[in-house]
Amino acid sequence: MAASAEVEINGQIDPLLTAAFHDNPGPVIAELREKDPVHLIPGLGIWVVTRYDDVRRLFTDPNVDNDQRLYENYVPRPEGSALRWISDNSLFAVGPEQHARQRRLVSAAFTPRAVARMEGQVRAVIEQYAEKLRGRKGVVDLVAEFTGPIPNTVISRITGIPAKGADELRFRELAQAVISGISPFLSDEDRKKADDAILEMTDHVRQMAIERRKNPREDLVSDLVLAHDEADTMTNDEIVLMVTALVSAGSETTSIGGTTALRALLDNPDQLERLRQDRSLLPNAVDELLRYDFGTAGLPRYAIRDFELRGKQIKKGQLILLSFFGAHHDPEVFPNPDQLDVGRDTSAMTIFGHGPHYCLGANLARQEMRCMIEAALDFLPPGARVLTDQIERTQIAMFSRIDTLPVDFGN
């Protein structure tokens, strides 16, 4: 859907569904945060929460859960399909004890040696794309040539797919299909394609896990096979689910994060230059860039019972979106929130969640974004500028994703 399209629900245009919101979400979110911080989109039955304290609370509130099967409009995947198996057995679908157990085992796989190896693999992938951009002239689409392909390539590399081979390319294609399969807006035909791709990927990863139990290597699947908590280890199915979750949760989000970060730096050349002069600011800059802009999407939660929030009656089964943009631009927590400051105290930032569902891939995502930004500092020439009027987006209701980021590198 084009960014200029507006969506009417029962004859009304909600402020979150307007073209003006996607062009500049700040004023709309700020007004909602002040006047209607728990906002119901009429006709959709979706609540949008925009104040920091409420967003943080709902990460661990016992009235909500992140299992999408609890959604009142959830359509179960076909019985026997790969999508159904994943939705019924994912980390979000299991009980608290099993969830905690799997998190402990996954954490055990991220040894200092494994983390150091992954950083080397991340840097090698980013260099593969960055080297083609050094010395470039004219207009370059940074999504197509940099932030788009990197995340899937990184995941394929760290899981153990042969580097620069046909298997890696196929893995990237399958990863994109896995991501598309999560969308609730798929046609039956597209859902069938996604299910076939997910079945191929899960079978491939399962065979890898079986083989790595016999011959472990220096890759993430081997780390997961070898991880143990006393006498407990992960099953092959659990490893398949974990790799699938890493693909579905890590690819798209890291691509969006890298894209919005580079756009923000190019739009704030003083902060870009500050990073060029002091690269020790990079780790903090990653969190500040994610705080400043991570697109318009929110984190979904589903009400497991009727409850009240700021005087609003939320019903069992309703979808609640926790607005990162709203929370991270709340002036009660972040002074001058609309100003990008790569030296800002970002300790209150909640982009990776809070509590028992804190993102397992947070460190990998931060590492990947830090390396992308560091590489961009070397290939972006002074004076490079975003051609804002040529940016293309995909827009579905209140969700918007940058599909192209054309940047003029000069002549």
C-alpha positions as CSV (number, residue, x, y, z in Angstrom):
1,M,0.0,0.0,0.0
2,A,1.4,3.4,-0.9
3,A,2.3,5.8,1.9
4,S,-0.2,8.3,0.6
5,A,-3.1,6.0,1.1
6,E,-5.4,6.6,4.1
7,V,-7.5,3.9,5.7
8,E,-11.1,4.4,6.7
9,I,-12.7,2.4,9.5
10,N,-16.4,2.7,9.7
11,G,-16.2,6.0,7.8
12,Q,-13.6,7.5,10.1
13,I,-9.9,8.0,9.5
14,D,-8.0,7.3,12.7
15,P,-5.0,9.5,13.3
16,L,-2.7,6.5,13.3
17,L,-4.0,5.4,9.8
18,T,-3.3,8.7,8.0
19,A,-0.6,9.4,5.4
20,A,0.5,12.3,7.7
21,F,1.2,9.9,10.5
22,H,3.5,7.8,8.3
23,D,5.3,10.9,6.9
24,N,5.8,12.3,10.4
25,P,4.6,10.2,13.3
26,G,6.0,12.4,16.1
27,P,3.2,14.9,16.4
28,V,0.4,12.3,16.2
29,I,2.0,10.1,18.9
30,A,2.8,13.1,21.1
31,E,-0.9,14.2,21.0
32,L,-2.1,10.7,21.8
33,R,0.4,10.3,24.6
34,E,-0.9,13.5,26.2
35,K,-4.6,13.2,25.6
36,D,-5.4,9.5,24.9
37,P,-2.4,7.4,26.0
38,V,-4.4,4.1,25.8
39,H,-6.0,4.6,22.4
40,L,-8.5,2.3,20.7
41,I,-8.4,2.3,16.9
42,P,-12.1,2.2,16.0
43,G,-13.3,-0.8,14.0
44,L,-10.1,-2.8,14.5
45,G,-10.3,-3.5,18.2
46,I,-6.6,-2.7,18.6
47,W,-5.3,-0.7,21.5
48,V,-2.1,1.5,21.2
49,V,-0.3,2.4,24.4
50,T,2.1,5.3,24.1
51,R,3.4,6.3,27.6
52,Y,6.7,4.9,28.8
53,D,5.4,3.7,32.2
54,D,2.5,1.8,30.6
55,V,4.7,0.2,27.9
56,R,7.2,-1.0,30.5
57,R,4.5,-2.3,32.8
58,L,2.8,-4.3,30.1
59,F,6.0,-6.2,29.3
60,T,5.4,-8.2,32.5
61,D,1.8,-7.5,33.4
62,P,-0.1,-10.7,34.3
63,N,-3.1,-9.5,32.3
64,V,-1.4,-9.9,29.0
65,D,0.7,-12.5,27.1
66,N,2.6,-12.5,23.8
67,D,1.2,-15.8,22.5
68,Q,-0.6,-14.7,19.3
69,R,-3.0,-17.6,19.6
70,L,-4.8,-15.7,22.3
71,Y,-5.8,-13.0,19.9
72,E,-9.6,-12.8,19.4
73,N,-9.2,-12.6,15.6
74,Y,-6.4,-15.3,15.4
75,V,-6.9,-17.7,12.5
76,P,-5.3,-21.1,13.3
77,R,-2.8,-22.3,10.8
78,P,-3.9,-25.4,8.9
79,E,-3.6,-28.6,10.9
80,G,-0.4,-30.5,10.1
81,S,1.3,-27.4,8.5
82,A,4.8,-26.2,9.4
83,L,3.3,-22.9,10.4
84,R,0.9,-24.7,12.8
85,W,3.8,-26.7,14.3
86,I,5.8,-23.5,14.9
87,S,2.9,-21.5,16.4
88,D,2.0,-24.4,18.8
89,N,5.5,-25.0,20.0
90,S,7.3,-21.7,19.9
91,L,9.0,-20.2,22.9
92,F,6.0,-17.9,23.3
93,A,3.5,-20.9,23.3
94,V,5.2,-23.0,26.0
95,G,4.5,-22.7,29.7
96,P,6.6,-20.6,32.1
97,E,8.8,-23.4,33.3
98,Q,9.6,-24.7,29.8
99,H,10.2,-21.1,28.6
100,A,12.7,-20.5,31.4
101,R,14.4,-23.8,30.8
102,Q,14.9,-23.1,27.1
103,R,16.2,-19.6,27.8
104,R,18.8,-21.0,30.2
105,L,20.0,-23.5,27.6
106,V,20.1,-20.9,24.8
107,S,22.0,-18.5,27.1
108,A,24.5,-21.3,27.9
109,A,25.2,-21.5,24.1
110,F,26.4,-17.9,24.0
111,T,29.8,-18.5,25.6
112,P,32.5,-15.8,25.3
113,R,34.2,-17.9,22.6
114,A,31.0,-18.2,20.6
115,V,30.2,-14.5,20.9
116,A,33.7,-13.6,19.8
117,R,33.4,-16.0,16.8
118,M,30.0,-14.5,15.9
119,E,31.5,-11.0,15.9
120,G,34.1,-12.1,13.4
121,Q,31.4,-13.6,11.2
122,V,29.3,-10.4,11.4
123,R,32.2,-8.2,10.5
124,A,33.1,-10.5,7.5
125,V,29.5,-10.3,6.2
126,I,29.3,-6.6,6.5
127,E,32.7,-6.1,4.9
128,Q,31.4,-8.2,2.0
129,Y,28.8,-5.5,1.3
130,A,30.6,-2.4,2.5
131,E,33.6,-2.9,0.2
132,K,31.4,-2.4,-2.8
133,L,30.3,1.0,-1.5
134,R,33.6,2.6,-0.8
135,G,34.4,5.2,-3.4
136,R,30.9,4.9,-5.0
137,K,29.4,7.9,-6.8
138,G,25.9,8.9,-7.6
139,V,22.7,7.6,-5.9
140,V,22.9,4.4,-3.9
141,D,19.9,2.5,-2.4
142,L,21.3,1.5,1.0
143,V,18.4,-0.9,1.6
144,A,19.1,-2.9,-1.6
145,E,22.9,-2.8,-1.3
146,F,23.5,-2.8,2.5
147,T,20.9,-3.0,5.3
148,G,18.6,-5.3,3.4
149,P,20.7,-8.3,2.6
150,I,23.1,-8.2,5.6
151,P,20.8,-9.6,8.4
152,N,19.8,-12.8,6.5
153,T,23.4,-13.3,5.4
154,V,24.6,-12.9,9.0
155,I,22.1,-15.5,10.3
156,S,22.9,-18.0,7.6
157,R,26.7,-17.6,8.3
158,I,26.5,-17.9,12.1
159,T,24.2,-20.9,12.0
160,G,26.7,-22.8,9.8
161,I,25.5,-22.5,6.2
162,P,28.6,-22.7,3.9
163,A,29.8,-19.2,3.2
164,K,29.2,-17.7,-0.2
165,G,27.7,-20.9,-1.5
166,A,24.4,-21.8,-3.1
167,D,23.2,-23.1,0.3
168,E,23.6,-19.7,1.8
169,L,21.7,-18.0,-1.0
170,R,18.9,-20.5,-0.7
171,F,18.9,-20.0,3.1
172,R,18.4,-16.3,2.6
173,E,15.5,-16.9,0.2
174,L,13.9,-19.3,2.8
175,A,14.5,-16.8,5.6
176,Q,12.6,-14.1,3.7
177,A,9.7,-16.6,3.2
178,V,9.7,-17.4,7.0
179,I,9.4,-13.7,7.7
180,S,6.5,-13.2,5.2
181,G,4.7,-16.3,6.7
182,I,4.3,-14.4,10.0
183,S,2.1,-11.7,8.4
184,P,-1.7,-12.0,9.2
185,F,-2.4,-10.4,5.8
186,L,-1.3,-13.3,3.5
187,S,-3.4,-14.7,0.8
188,D,-4.0,-18.5,0.8
189,E,-1.5,-18.8,-2.1
190,D,1.2,-16.8,-0.3
191,R,0.6,-18.7,2.9
192,K,1.1,-22.0,1.1
193,K,4.4,-20.7,-0.4
194,A,5.5,-19.6,3.1
195,D,4.6,-22.9,4.6
196,D,6.5,-24.9,2.0
197,A,9.6,-22.7,2.5
198,I,9.3,-23.0,6.3
199,L,9.0,-26.8,6.0
200,E,12.2,-26.8,3.8
201,M,14.1,-24.6,6.3
202,T,13.0,-26.6,9.4
203,D,14.0,-29.9,7.7
204,H,17.4,-28.4,6.7
205,V,18.1,-27.2,10.3
206,R,16.9,-30.5,11.8
207,Q,19.4,-32.4,9.6
208,M,22.1,-30.0,10.6
209,A,21.4,-30.6,14.3
210,I,21.5,-34.4,13.8
211,E,24.9,-34.1,12.0
212,R,26.3,-31.6,14.5
213,R,25.6,-34.0,17.4
214,K,28.1,-36.4,15.7
215,N,30.5,-33.8,14.3
216,P,30.2,-30.4,16.1
217,R,31.7,-27.3,14.3
218,E,32.3,-23.7,15.0
219,D,28.7,-22.5,14.4
220,L,25.5,-21.6,16.3
221,V,23.7,-24.9,15.7
222,S,26.7,-26.8,17.3
223,D,26.6,-24.3,20.2
224,L,23.0,-25.1,20.7
225,V,23.6,-28.8,20.5
226,L,26.4,-28.7,23.0
227,A,24.6,-26.3,25.4
228,H,23.6,-28.0,28.7
229,D,22.2,-27.2,32.1
230,E,23.3,-29.9,34.4
231,A,22.2,-33.1,32.5
232,D,19.6,-31.2,30.4
233,T,20.2,-30.4,26.7
234,M,18.1,-29.0,23.8
235,T,16.2,-31.4,21.6
236,N,16.6,-31.2,17.8
237,D,13.0,-29.8,17.6
238,E,13.9,-27.1,20.1
239,I,17.0,-26.2,18.1
240,V,14.9,-26.0,14.9
241,L,12.4,-23.7,16.7
242,M,15.1,-21.5,18.1
243,V,16.8,-21.0,14.7
244,T,13.5,-20.3,13.1
245,A,12.7,-17.7,15.8
246,L,16.1,-16.1,15.2
247,V,15.3,-15.8,11.5
248,S,11.8,-14.5,11.9
249,A,12.6,-12.1,14.8
250,G,16.1,-11.0,13.8
251,S,16.2,-10.5,10.1
252,E,13.5,-8.0,9.5
253,T,14.0,-6.0,12.7
254,T,17.8,-5.7,12.2
255,S,17.3,-4.5,8.6
256,I,14.7,-1.9,9.8
257,G,17.0,-0.8,12.6
258,G,20.0,-0.4,10.4
259,T,18.0,1.5,7.8
260,T,16.4,3.9,10.2
261,A,19.7,4.4,12.0
262,L,21.6,5.4,8.8
263,R,18.7,7.7,7.7
264,A,18.7,9.4,11.2
265,L,22.5,9.9,11.1
266,L,22.4,11.3,7.5
267,D,19.5,13.6,8.6
268,N,21.6,14.7,11.6
269,P,25.1,15.3,10.1
270,D,26.4,16.8,13.4
271,Q,25.8,13.5,15.1
272,L,27.3,11.6,12.2
273,E,30.4,13.7,12.4
274,R,30.5,13.2,16.1
275,L,30.7,9.4,15.6
276,R,33.4,9.8,13.0
277,Q,35.5,11.7,15.5
278,D,34.8,9.4,18.5
279,R,34.0,5.8,17.6
280,S,33.9,4.9,21.3
281,L,30.4,6.3,21.3
282,L,29.2,3.6,18.9
283,P,27.7,1.2,21.4
284,N,25.7,3.9,23.1
285,A,24.8,5.4,19.7
286,V,23.1,2.1,18.7
287,D,20.7,2.3,21.6
288,E,20.1,6.0,21.0
289,L,19.4,5.5,17.3
290,L,16.9,2.7,18.2
291,R,15.3,5.0,20.7
292,Y,15.1,7.9,18.3
293,D,13.5,5.9,15.4
294,F,12.6,2.3,15.0
295,G,9.7,2.7,12.6
296,T,6.1,3.0,13.6
297,A,5.4,-0.6,14.6
298,G,4.6,-1.6,18.2
299,L,5.2,-4.8,20.2
300,P,2.1,-6.9,20.4
301,R,0.5,-8.2,23.6
302,Y,-2.8,-10.0,24.0
303,A,-5.2,-9.6,26.9
304,I,-5.8,-12.9,28.7
305,R,-8.7,-11.4,30.7
306,D,-10.7,-8.2,31.0
307,F,-8.8,-5.5,32.8
308,E,-8.6,-1.7,33.1
309,L,-5.8,0.6,32.0
310,R,-6.0,4.3,32.6
311,G,-9.7,4.1,32.8
312,K,-10.1,2.1,29.5
313,Q,-11.8,-1.2,29.6
314,I,-9.7,-3.8,27.7
315,K,-11.4,-7.0,26.8
316,K,-10.0,-10.6,26.8
317,G,-8.5,-11.4,23.4
318,Q,-7.9,-7.9,22.3
319,L,-4.6,-6.9,20.8
320,I,-2.5,-4.2,22.6
321,L,0.4,-2.6,20.7
322,L,3.2,-1.2,22.9
323,S,4.4,1.8,21.0
324,F,8.2,2.0,21.2
325,F,8.1,5.4,19.4
326,G,5.7,6.7,22.1
327,A,7.6,5.3,25.0
328,H,11.0,6.4,23.8
329,H,9.8,9.9,23.0
330,D,8.1,10.4,26.4
331,P,9.6,13.6,27.7
332,E,8.9,12.4,31.3
333,V,11.7,9.9,30.7
334,F,13.9,11.3,27.9
335,P,14.5,15.0,28.0
336,N,14.3,16.7,24.5
337,P,13.2,13.3,23.1
338,D,13.0,14.5,19.5
339,Q,16.6,15.4,19.5
340,L,19.2,12.8,18.4
341,D,22.1,12.7,20.8
342,V,24.5,9.8,20.5
343,G,25.9,10.6,23.9
344,R,22.5,10.4,25.7
345,D,21.9,8.2,28.7
346,T,19.9,5.4,27.1
347,S,19.7,3.1,30.2
348,A,15.8,3.4,30.2
349,M,15.5,2.3,26.6
350,T,13.2,-0.8,26.3
351,I,13.4,-1.7,22.6
352,F,14.5,-5.3,23.5
353,G,11.8,-5.8,26.1
354,H,12.0,-6.3,29.8
355,G,11.7,-9.2,32.2
356,P,11.4,-12.9,31.3
357,H,10.8,-12.1,27.6
358,Y,13.8,-9.9,27.2
359,C,15.1,-10.5,23.6
360,L,17.6,-13.4,23.5
361,G,19.2,-11.9,20.4
362,A,19.6,-8.4,21.8
363,N,23.4,-8.6,22.0
364,L,23.7,-10.0,18.5
365,A,21.4,-7.3,17.1
366,R,23.4,-4.5,18.8
367,Q,26.6,-6.0,17.5
368,E,25.3,-6.2,14.0
369,M,24.0,-2.6,14.0
370,R,27.2,-1.3,15.6
371,C,29.3,-3.0,12.9
372,M,27.0,-1.7,10.1
373,I,27.2,1.9,11.4
374,E,31.0,1.7,11.8
375,A,31.3,0.4,8.2
376,A,29.0,3.2,7.0
377,L,31.2,5.8,8.7
378,D,34.0,4.7,6.2
379,F,32.0,4.5,3.0
380,L,29.6,7.5,3.4
381,P,31.3,10.5,1.9
382,P,31.0,13.9,3.5
383,G,27.9,15.7,2.3
384,A,26.0,12.4,1.5
385,R,22.3,13.1,1.7
386,V,19.1,11.1,1.7
387,L,16.8,11.8,-1.2
388,T,13.7,11.9,1.0
389,D,11.2,12.5,-1.8
390,Q,12.4,9.2,-3.5
391,I,12.0,6.9,-0.4
392,E,9.6,4.1,-1.0
393,R,7.6,2.5,1.8
394,T,5.2,-0.4,2.4
395,Q,2.3,0.7,4.5
396,I,-0.4,-1.6,6.0
397,A,-2.7,0.2,8.4
398,M,-0.5,1.9,11.1
399,F,2.6,-0.2,10.1
400,S,5.2,1.3,7.8
401,R,8.5,0.0,6.5
402,I,11.1,1.8,4.5
403,D,11.7,-0.3,1.3
404,T,14.3,2.0,-0.3
405,L,16.8,4.5,1.1
406,P,18.3,6.4,-1.8
407,V,21.4,8.3,-0.8
408,D,23.3,10.7,-3.0
409,F,27.0,9.9,-2.6
410,G,27.9,12.9,-4.9
411,N,29.9,13.0,-8.1
